[in-house]
Amino acid sequence: MKPHASQLPNYAPAETAIQREAQFTGAILVERLPRLVASLASAAGTLDVRFQVGNEIARPPFLRGEIRGELQLTCQRCLEIFDWPLQAKVDLRLVRSEAEEARWLQDYEPYLIEDDRLHLHEMVEDEVLLALPLSPRCAACAPPSDEAVADAVRNR
């Protein structure tokens, strides 16, 4: 963990966070996210999180932010472990009922508030799981980028 990094709380009171337009900044150890650990080569590492809660006219409140860190994945081609840099943007709409969730689902990514709690660790875990590559590959095994392919074609 980074020196002096504050730990991200596990949860926060939703209504208070919305009314105060709260900010949540801190770190969370990867090992504290069991569903994520099951998808990784190692539970080592720390995720740095920055969330902002706010309101907008005629829309549900939002939770936006970013999650950064470095995760250890297994290359699906050579089976070597490699460090994968994570930078995940988060943009959720905070809704209070399933009806409200259904109403906004087509336009936004809703997050259903239950028991007036924002489950911050759970949100981080969900967003990181969604950001993981489907078939991780290390730099040596990664397919060439579109730009590299275009350069190769031009240089023939």
C-alpha positions in Angstrom: 0.0 0.0 0.0 1.2 3.5 -0.7 2.5 5.3 2.4 -0.1 7.5 4.1 -2.9 6.2 1.8 -6.2 6.3 3.6 -8.3 3.2 3.4 -11.5 3.4 1.4 -14.5 2.7 3.7 -16.4 -0.5 3.0 -19.7 1.4 2.8 -21.1 4.9 3.3 -24.6 6.2 4.1 -26.2 6.9 0.7 -28.6 9.8 1.5 -25.9 11.7 3.5 -23.4 11.2 0.7 -25.9 12.4 -1.9 -26.9 15.5 0.1 -23.3 16.5 0.9 -22.1 15.6 -2.6 -19.4 13.5 -0.9 -16.0 12.5 -2.1 -14.5 9.1 -1.3 -10.8 8.8 -1.9 -8.6 6.0 -0.6 -7.0 2.7 -1.2 -8.2 -0.9 -0.9 -6.0 -4.0 -0.7 -6.8 -6.4 -3.6 -6.8 -9.3 -1.1 -10.0 -7.8 0.4 -12.0 -8.4 -2.8 -12.5 -12.2 -2.9 -14.4 -12.3 -6.2 -11.7 -10.3 -7.9 -8.9 -12.4 -6.3 -10.4 -15.5 -7.9 -9.8 -14.0 -11.4 -6.2 -13.0 -10.7 -2.8 -14.7 -10.6 -2.0 -13.1 -7.2 -3.9 -11.2 -4.5 -1.0 -8.7 -4.2 -1.5 -5.1 -4.8 -3.5 -2.0 -3.9 -6.2 -0.2 -5.8 -6.4 3.6 -5.6 -10.0 4.8 -5.7 -11.5 8.3 -6.2 -15.3 8.6 -6.2 -17.5 11.7 -6.3 -21.2 11.7 -5.5 -23.4 14.4 -6.9 -26.8 15.6 -8.2 -28.0 16.7 -11.6 -31.3 18.2 -12.5 -33.9 15.7 -13.8 -31.6 12.7 -13.4 -30.8 10.4 -10.5 -27.8 11.2 -8.4 -24.5 10.0 -9.7 -21.3 8.3 -8.5 -18.4 9.0 -10.8 -14.7 8.4 -10.4 -11.8 6.3 -11.2 -10.0 3.2 -10.0 -6.3 2.7 -10.6 -3.8 0.0 -9.8 -1.7 -2.8 -11.1 -3.0 -6.4 -11.1 -1.3 -9.6 -11.7 -2.9 -11.7 -14.5 -2.0 -14.9 -16.2 -1.3 -14.7 -19.9 -3.7 -17.0 -21.7 -1.2 -17.8 -24.3 2.2 -18.4 -22.6 0.8 -18.9 -19.0 3.3 -16.4 -17.6 2.2 -14.0 -14.9 2.4 -10.3 -15.9 1.5 -6.9 -14.4 -1.6 -5.4 -16.0 -2.2 -1.6 -15.4 -5.8 -0.9 -14.5 -7.4 2.5 -15.1 -11.2 2.1 -14.9 -13.6 5.0 -15.1 -16.8 4.7 -13.1 -20.1 6.4 -13.9 -23.1 5.1 -12.1 -26.6 6.5 -11.4 -27.8 5.9 -7.8 -31.4 4.7 -7.8 -33.7 3.8 -4.8 -36.0 1.2 -6.3 -36.2 -1.5 -9.0 -38.8 0.6 -10.8 -36.4 3.5 -10.9 -33.6 1.2 -12.0 -35.7 -0.1 -14.9 -36.6 3.5 -15.9 -33.0 4.6 -16.2 -31.4 1.3 -17.4 -31.5 2.2 -21.1 -29.7 5.5 -20.7 -27.4 4.9 -17.7 -25.7 2.3 -15.6 -27.9 2.3 -12.4 -26.7 1.2 -9.0 -29.6 0.1 -6.7 -29.1 1.6 -3.2 -30.1 -1.0 -0.6 -30.5 -0.2 3.2 -29.3 3.4 2.5 -25.8 2.1 2.0 -23.3 2.7 -0.8 -21.3 -0.5 -0.7 -18.0 1.0 -1.9 -15.8 -2.1 -1.8 -18.5 -4.0 -3.7 -18.7 -1.2 -6.3 -14.9 -1.3 -6.8 -14.9 -5.1 -7.1 -17.7 -5.0 -9.7 -16.1 -2.3 -11.8 -12.7 -3.9 -11.8 -14.2 -7.3 -12.7 -15.9 -5.6 -15.7 -12.6 -3.9 -16.7 -10.6 -7.1 -16.8 -9.6 -8.4 -20.2 -11.6 -11.4 -21.4 -8.4 -13.2 -22.5 -5.4 -11.6 -20.9 -2.1 -11.5 -22.8 1.3 -10.3 -21.8 3.1 -7.8 -24.0 5.1 -10.5 -25.8 1.9 -12.5 -26.7 -0.5 -9.6 -27.4 -1.7 -9.3 -31.0 -0.2 -6.3 -32.8 -2.1 -3.1 -32.5 -4.1 -1.7 -35.5 -1.4 1.0 -35.9 1.4 -1.6 -36.0 -0.5 -3.6 -38.6 -1.0 -0.4 -40.7 2.7 0.4 -40.5 3.7 -3.2 -41.6 1.4 -2.9 -44.6 2.8 0.5 -45.6 6.4 -0.8 -45.3 5.9 -3.7 -47.6 
